Amino acid sequence: MRTVIIIVGGLLILGVAVLAAWRLGGSQVAPAAAKWFIAVWLVVAAANLWLGVWRAGYSFGEELPIFLVIFFIPAAAAAWVWWKLS
């Protein structure tokens, strides 16, 4: 359930970032917001991986598939937004 919450949170953050960029800077800035989201989301997903290994006691091998899912779904959505708005 925590994985789903993180993914939905990432998608919501992406939506807010692109909408804010669109309203503040217009259609030229919105693709850049989606591009920057991917980099920021990589850091967030890696932090979640690190917390799973360090605090929860999971092995790296157990956390890696979760990291990939948590990163890939919002990052793929951001790449799609970036592609469509460019």
Secondary structure, 3 states (H helix, E strand, C coil): CHHHHHHHHHHHHHHHHHHHHHHHHCCCCHHHHHHHHHHHHHHHHHHHHHHHHHCCCCCHHHHHHHHHHHHHHHHHHHHHHHHHHC
